[in-house]
Amino acid sequence: MFRFAFVFAAITMVAGLSPVRAQSGSTPGEVEAMAKMFRDVWADPKASEVKSVSIPTTLFGRLVNLKIPRGFVPGSIQRSADMYLAEYVPDGQTVHDWKQMITVVAMNDVGALPVTMEQIGSKFDPSARCSPSVFKDLGDRPDFGDAKVRLVTMGCGRSPTAAGEVGEQAFIYVLRDDKNIYTVQYAYRGKPYTDKAPIPFEEAEARLAVLGPILVCNNTENTACK
């Protein structure tokens, strides 16, 4: 699915700020070491009933916690002074060749920008980047800890990142606290489609439920986020 530097750039340009600086990625060895930790958990006979693992992570002074479902491993992690991006794929898939992908993004020091959650959500409309496309803003949701939440869904009938050979669809929570903006996305790839996405919009929360409870805590010592 789309990498989210364009969302950060769009939000910051609304407020007249500088565009995002270049990101640096974890080395392949670091990502593989993390992937091995996940594989060890999934392979442990004592954890055969474990359906997911929690990954509390400190991101730009805030503690963010969500769950990664069984079978997924880290595929890529990128970070800079402005942005954090982590991508998880089913073991055996890659961030370039995948059928499902979970993406976590944090954007530093943009939470107080003079834009509404509706305006932020609208930045995920892919109509200017692919055709056919689908987009629906499903509105606000109850807070996740200290973060406001909006739910959107988007998709490309023929993905520009895969030479138009597949269709993509994503369900996305947009989170915002007084400091940062975050996104948590579950994306799917399959056959190309035209005007109707293969997964009904109404399934958005059910699809994302496997990643929860998702929490953002202003205090990194908050045990609710651990």
C-alpha positions as CSV (number, residue, x, y, z in Angstrom):
1,M,0.0,0.0,0.0
2,F,1.0,3.6,-0.2
3,R,3.9,4.6,2.0
4,F,2.8,7.5,4.2
5,A,5.4,10.2,3.7
6,F,2.9,11.8,1.3
7,V,0.3,12.1,4.2
8,F,2.9,13.7,6.5
9,A,3.9,16.1,3.7
10,A,0.2,17.0,3.0
11,I,-0.6,17.7,6.6
12,T,2.5,19.8,7.2
13,M,2.0,21.8,4.0
14,V,-1.5,22.7,5.2
15,A,0.2,24.4,8.2
16,G,3.0,25.9,6.2
17,L,5.7,23.7,7.7
18,S,8.7,22.1,6.1
19,P,8.3,18.8,4.3
20,V,9.4,15.6,5.9
21,R,13.1,14.9,6.1
22,A,14.6,11.7,4.7
23,Q,14.1,8.6,6.7
24,S,16.7,6.0,7.7
25,G,15.8,2.3,7.9
26,S,16.8,-0.4,10.3
27,T,19.5,-2.7,8.8
28,P,18.3,-6.0,7.3
29,G,20.1,-7.7,10.2
30,E,18.1,-5.7,12.8
31,V,14.8,-6.4,11.1
32,E,15.6,-10.1,10.7
33,A,16.6,-10.3,14.4
34,M,13.2,-8.9,15.3
35,A,11.5,-11.3,12.9
36,K,13.3,-14.2,14.5
37,M,11.9,-13.2,17.9
38,F,8.4,-13.3,16.5
39,R,9.0,-16.7,14.8
40,D,10.3,-18.1,18.1
41,V,7.1,-17.1,19.8
42,W,4.9,-18.6,17.1
43,A,6.9,-21.8,17.1
44,D,6.9,-22.3,20.9
45,P,4.7,-25.2,21.7
46,K,3.8,-23.5,25.0
47,A,2.5,-20.6,23.0
48,S,0.4,-22.6,20.6
49,E,-2.8,-20.9,21.8
50,V,-1.3,-17.4,21.6
51,K,-3.2,-15.5,18.9
52,S,-1.1,-12.2,19.0
53,V,1.7,-10.4,20.8
54,S,1.6,-6.9,22.3
55,I,4.3,-4.5,21.0
56,P,4.4,-1.5,23.4
57,T,6.7,1.1,21.6
58,T,7.8,4.5,22.7
59,L,7.3,6.8,19.7
60,F,8.3,10.5,20.0
61,G,7.6,10.7,23.8
62,R,4.4,8.7,23.7
63,L,3.8,5.0,24.5
64,V,1.8,3.2,21.7
65,N,0.6,-0.3,22.2
66,L,-1.1,-2.7,19.8
67,K,-1.1,-6.4,18.9
68,I,0.4,-8.2,16.0
69,P,-1.5,-11.3,15.0
70,R,0.0,-14.8,14.9
71,G,2.1,-15.5,11.8
72,F,3.1,-11.9,11.1
73,V,6.7,-10.7,11.4
74,P,8.4,-7.3,10.9
75,G,9.3,-6.7,7.2
76,S,10.6,-3.1,7.4
77,I,11.2,-0.4,10.0
78,Q,12.1,3.2,9.1
79,R,12.6,6.1,11.4
80,S,13.8,9.7,11.3
81,A,13.4,12.8,13.5
82,D,10.0,13.3,12.0
83,M,8.5,9.9,11.3
84,Y,8.4,6.3,12.3
85,L,7.1,3.6,9.9
86,A,6.9,-0.2,10.7
87,E,5.5,-2.8,8.3
88,Y,4.5,-6.3,9.3
89,V,3.7,-9.1,6.8
90,P,2.9,-12.8,7.1
91,D,6.1,-14.8,7.4
92,G,7.3,-15.7,3.9
93,Q,5.9,-12.5,2.4
94,T,7.9,-9.2,1.9
95,V,7.0,-5.5,1.9
96,H,7.3,-5.7,-1.9
97,D,5.4,-8.9,-2.5
98,W,2.6,-9.3,0.0
99,K,-1.1,-10.2,0.4
100,Q,-1.6,-8.7,3.8
101,M,0.3,-5.9,5.5
102,I,0.0,-4.2,8.9
103,T,1.5,-0.7,8.9
104,V,2.2,1.5,12.0
105,V,3.1,5.2,11.4
106,A,3.9,7.9,13.9
107,M,4.5,11.6,12.8
108,N,6.3,13.7,15.3
109,D,5.1,17.1,16.5
110,V,2.2,17.5,14.2
111,G,-0.6,16.7,16.7
112,A,-1.3,20.4,17.4
113,L,-1.4,21.5,13.7
114,P,-4.5,23.6,12.9
115,V,-6.3,20.9,10.9
116,T,-9.3,18.8,11.9
117,M,-9.5,15.1,12.1
118,E,-11.8,15.2,9.1
119,Q,-9.2,17.0,7.1
120,I,-6.5,14.6,8.1
121,G,-8.7,11.6,7.2
122,S,-9.4,13.2,3.7
123,K,-5.7,13.0,2.9
124,F,-6.1,9.2,2.5
125,D,-8.4,9.6,-0.5
126,P,-6.4,7.8,-3.2
127,S,-8.4,9.2,-6.2
128,A,-5.6,11.4,-7.4
129,R,-3.1,8.6,-7.3
130,C,-5.0,5.6,-8.8
131,S,-8.0,4.7,-10.8
132,P,-10.4,3.1,-10.1
133,S,-10.3,4.0,-6.4
134,V,-12.5,3.7,-3.3
135,F,-12.5,5.9,-0.2
136,K,-14.9,6.3,2.7
137,D,-14.4,8.4,5.9
138,L,-16.2,6.3,8.6
139,G,-16.0,9.1,11.1
140,D,-14.8,9.5,14.7
141,R,-14.4,6.6,17.1
142,P,-14.0,6.5,20.9
143,D,-10.6,7.6,22.1
144,F,-7.7,5.1,22.3
145,G,-6.2,6.1,25.6
146,D,-5.1,9.7,25.2
147,A,-5.6,9.8,21.4
148,K,-8.6,10.9,19.3
149,V,-9.5,8.4,16.6
150,R,-11.0,8.5,13.1
151,L,-11.6,5.5,10.9
152,V,-11.2,5.6,7.1
153,T,-11.0,3.0,4.4
154,M,-9.4,3.3,1.0
155,G,-8.3,1.2,-2.0
156,C,-7.0,1.1,-5.5
157,G,-8.6,-1.2,-8.0
158,R,-5.3,-1.4,-9.8
159,S,-2.4,-0.6,-7.5
160,P,0.2,1.8,-8.9
161,T,2.8,0.2,-6.6
162,A,2.3,-3.2,-8.2
163,A,2.1,-2.2,-11.9
164,G,-1.7,-2.4,-11.8
165,E,-1.6,-6.2,-11.5
166,V,-3.4,-6.3,-8.2
167,G,-6.1,-4.5,-6.3
168,E,-5.4,-3.1,-2.8
169,Q,-7.7,-2.1,0.1
170,A,-6.8,-0.8,3.5
171,F,-8.6,-0.1,6.8
172,I,-7.0,2.7,8.7
173,Y,-7.3,4.2,12.2
174,V,-6.0,7.8,12.3
175,L,-5.0,8.7,15.9
176,R,-4.0,12.1,17.2
177,D,-2.9,13.4,20.6
178,D,-1.6,16.8,21.7
179,K,1.8,16.0,20.2
180,N,1.8,13.5,17.4
181,I,-0.4,11.9,14.7
182,Y,-0.4,8.1,14.2
183,T,-1.9,5.7,11.7
184,V,-2.6,2.0,12.2
185,Q,-3.4,0.2,8.9
186,Y,-4.4,-3.3,7.9
187,A,-4.1,-3.7,4.1
188,Y,-5.0,-6.5,1.7
189,R,-4.0,-7.3,-1.9
190,G,-5.9,-9.4,-4.3
191,K,-7.4,-9.4,-7.8
192,P,-7.9,-6.1,-9.5
193,Y,-11.4,-4.6,-9.1
194,T,-13.5,-1.8,-10.6
195,D,-16.0,0.3,-8.7
196,K,-16.7,-1.9,-5.7
197,A,-14.0,-2.9,-3.2
198,P,-13.9,-6.7,-2.4
199,I,-14.3,-6.2,1.4
200,P,-17.4,-4.2,2.5
201,F,-16.6,-1.0,4.3
202,E,-18.8,-2.2,7.2
203,E,-16.1,-4.7,8.1
204,A,-13.5,-2.1,8.8
205,E,-13.6,-2.3,12.6
206,A,-13.8,-6.1,12.6
207,R,-10.7,-6.3,10.4
208,L,-8.8,-3.9,12.7
209,A,-10.0,-5.6,15.9
210,V,-7.2,-8.2,15.8
211,L,-4.8,-5.3,16.4
212,G,-6.4,-4.1,19.6
213,P,-6.9,-2.9,22.1
214,I,-4.9,-0.1,20.6
215,L,-3.7,2.5,23.1
216,V,-1.7,5.8,23.0
217,C,-0.6,7.1,26.4
218,N,0.9,10.5,27.0
219,N,2.8,9.2,30.0
220,T,5.3,6.5,28.9
221,E,5.1,5.0,32.4
222,N,1.3,4.4,32.1
223,T,0.7,0.7,32.8
224,A,-2.5,0.8,30.8
225,C,-0.3,0.9,27.7
226,K,2.0,-2.0,28.7
